[in-house]
Amino acid sequence: MKKKWLLISLICLFLFGGVSYFVFVYPEARQKVMLAQKKKAEWVRLRQALASRTNYFAGNAGIVVKDLNTGWQFSFNQGQEFPSASLVKIPIMAVVFKAAVEGRVNLEQTLLLTAAQRTPGSGKLRYMPEGAGFTVRQLTERMVADSDNTAANMLIGLLGTDYLNASFKELGLKNTNLSRKMMDFTYREEGIENYTTAQDIAFILEKIYENTLINDDISTACLDILKQQKIRDRIPALLPPAAVVAHKTGLERGVCHDAGIIYSPDGNFLICVLTQGAKSSRAAKAFISHLALNVYKCYVK
């Protein structure tokens, strides 16, 4: 008799469990599948919109847009080399921290500004008095957050172009080089240029995002500095003011770039846009900001 009741109990338990599964679990699983399918369809439409906008851009562009959760990617001319302008400051930042790990530099050591180091363009260090002191960490932060060219050139002088270029390769950058200092247009006129690709910049940004750029601490430090970027006339321009963007811009004669990571409640994504030959920097900035808005709208409803 006990065996019979045990058997009946097991059957009831099985039936109740099965009903519970189909009543509660199956609809949830089905909903997840439907949401995934909807998101995929939205991503397909986004790719089409990005391709259309890129085709109408009156200039040359290298683009990588990547969903950092799913790995879905849109790319255009991602391996094409562009003059890097200030985008090269991202890999320089990475190498500064790499050099600190290797004991080549101390992030708290002080460098003194000389008159010869003052560099035109972005940044306030060029207005500082000769002999003003800044730590390597401060220079790194100013180089990225303020896009300070004087800070960049002081760090380039500290590390040396040979070490920087070798380190770029070690970090996995395939087509990024440093052949001249920032704003050295004499070299530029002679055809000596710094180059990079959307693919390389996207690669190093993703390593920072994934905490795999050398180590967790360095990745976090780089990300924190990128979030302090003060130039907001490209990727963040059309986004809500509260949108969190970790990015770095680049602007020189004939080239205009922005690359970074955008955080949203429905997922994070990477966007890297390099441009050359646009009608004006204003047109290039508008192109970049509208691409970023297209992507953001796909993630935030």
N, C-alpha and C positions, 0 to 999 in steps of 0.2 A: 504493500500500500504506500509506504514511504517512497519507494522507487517511482511509483506512478505519479505521485504528487511532485516529486523532483523533476520528472520528465516534463510534466505539464508546466511547471514553473520555468524550466529552461526554454520551452517552446514560447511561452508568453514573453519572456525576456527577449528572446530573439526577435519575435514579431514586433514588440514595442520598440526595440532598438532599431529595427529596420524602418518602421514607420517614422520614428524620430529622425533618422538619417534623411529620409526622403522629404519629410516635412520641414526640417530645419536646415540640414547641411546642404542638400541638393540645390534648393533655391539660392542659397548663399554662393555656392560654387558656380551656379549658372549665372548669377549676377556678376561675379568676378570675370567670367569668360566674356560676357556681353560688354562689360566696361573695358576690358582689354581690347576687344574687337573695335569698339568705338574709338578708343585712343589711337589704335593703329590706323584706322580710317582717317582720323584727324591729322595724324602725322603724314599720311600720303598726300592729303590736301595741302598741308603746310609745305611739303617738298615742292609741290607744283607751284605754289604761290612764290616761294623763294626763287625757283628757277625762272619764273616769269619776270619777277622784279630784276633779277640779275641780267637777264637777256636785254632788258631795256636800259640798263645802266650805261651811260655814255662814258665809258672808261674801261680799264682792265681791273679785274678783281680776283682775289684768291679767297675762298670761303670754306670754313668748316663749321657746321652746326651739329651738335651731338647731344642727344638725350642721355644724361649721365646715369639714369636708372636702367634704361632698357638697352642702351648701346646703339640705338637707331641713329643714323648719321646722314646728313646732306653735305655734299662737298662739291666744290667747283674750283678747278685749277689749284687744288690744295698743294701740289708739289712745285708750283711755279715760284721762282725766286723773285722777290720784291726788295727794293731798298728798305732796310728794316726801320730806319728812323729810330724813334725812342722805344719801339717794341724790343729792341735788343737789351733794354734795361731789365727785362724779366730774366733772361738767362744770366746776365751779369749779377743780378741779385742772388740767384741760385748759387753761382760760383763763389760769391763772397762768403756765404754760409758754408759752402764746401771747404773753402780755404781755412775757415775757422776750425772746422772739425779736424782738418789735417795739421793744424798748428802753424800754418803759414802766416796767419794774421790773428789778431785779438780784436774781437768786436768792440771792446772798450778802449782800445788804443786811440790816441788823438792824433789827427793830421792837421797841420797848420796850412791855412790858405795862403797862396802866393799870388802876386799880381798876374803872373803868367797863366795861372789856372782859371782865372775868371773867364767864363764862357757865355756868349750871348744866347738869347732864346729863353726857354723856360727856366724858372727858378729864381730864388732871391739871394742865393749865396754870392752871386756876382756883385751884389751891392755891399757885401760885408767887407769890413776893413782887412787889410793885409795882416796876416798873423793870427786871425781868428781861428779858434780850434774847434774841431768837430770829431766826435768818435766815428769809427767805421760804421757802427750801427746807425748813428744819426744820418750819416751820408747815404747809407743804403735806403733808409726810410724816405729821405728827401728826394733821392734819385727817382723813386717810383711814385710816391704819393704826390709830389710836386712836379715830377718829371724834370728835376733840376739837372741841367747839363753840366754845371760846374761840379756838382757832387759826383756825377757819373765819371767825368774826366779825372777827378782826383782818385776814384777807385780804380779806374783803368790804369792810371799811373802806378798805383800801389801794387796791383796784381800782375800787370804786364800782359800784352796781347798774346804772347805765346802760351802762357798758362791759361788764359781765358779761352782761347781757341781749342786747346787740347781738352780742357774741361767740358766745353760744349759737346765735343764728341763723346767723352766719357758719360755724359748725362743722357746720351741717346739722340742728340740733335744732329740730323744728317746734312742739312744745308743752311746752317747758320754760321756766320763768321763775323769777326771784328777786325777790320783792316785799317780803320782810322778812328780818331776820337770824335766825339759829338761836335757837330757844327763846323767841322773842318772842310770848308767848301773848296779850298785850294786843292786838296787831295781828290775831292769829288770831281772837280773839273778835269782832273787828270785820269779819271776813270777808276779811281780807287774808292770802293764802296763797301758798305756793310750790307749783307743780304740775309734774308730769312724767308721762310715759307709759312703759309697758314697751317700746314701739317705739323711743322716743328713747334710753332707756338701753341697749337692745340695740344700737342703731345706733352709739353712741359706743364701746361695748365692742368691737364688731367692728372698728371703725377702729383701736383700740388694738392689737388682736390682729394685724391685717393690716399694722401699721406704717405706716398712712396717716393717723394723727392728726397733722397738720401736717408732721411728718417722722419719720424712723426713731428718732432720739435721743429725741424727746419721747414717742413711743409706747412705747419701751423703758423710759423713766423712769416713765411712768404704770403700766405693767404691773408693774414691780418694786415700786412702792408698793402696788398692789392685792394683791400676793402677801404683803405684810407684815400684812394685816388680822388683828387680834387677836380680833375677835368671831367666834366659830365655832359659834354655837348655831342656825344655820339651814342654809344650803347644805352646809357641811362636816360637820354634826353626826352624821350616820349613815354617813358615808364612812370608809374606812380612814384612820387617822392620817397615813399617808404620802401620801395623795392631795394633789396640788398644785391649789390653788384660788386664783385671783386675783379678789377680789370686794369688794363694799361693801354694808354693811347700812344699814337705815333704820328708826327706831323713834320714834314719838310717840304721843300719845293717839289710840287708834283705828286707827292704821296700823302696818303691820309689813312690811318689804321685805327682799329680798336679791337681788343681781344680780352675776353674774360668769362667769368662764370656768373650766371644769374640764378638766384635762389627764388623759388616760388612755392606756395603751399601745396601745389599739385605735382611738384617735381623740379629738379634742378637741371640746367642745361648749360652747355658751353657754346659760345659764339665767338668766332674769330674771323675778322674781315680785314683784308689788306687791299688797298686800292692804289691805282696809279693812273695818271693821265685823264682824270676827270676834268670837266670844264672849269671847276673851281673847288676849293676846299669846302666851301659851303655845300656844293652839290654832293660831294663825297660824304660829308658828315650826315646829310639828309638821307642818303642811301643806306648808310650803316644804321642810323637810328630807326628807319622804317623796317629794315630787316629784323632788328631786335624786337620791335613792337609786334611784328608778325608772329615771331616765335613765342613771345610772352603771352599773346592772346590765345595761343594754342594750349597754354598751360593754366591760365587763370581765367575762369569763367565768371 
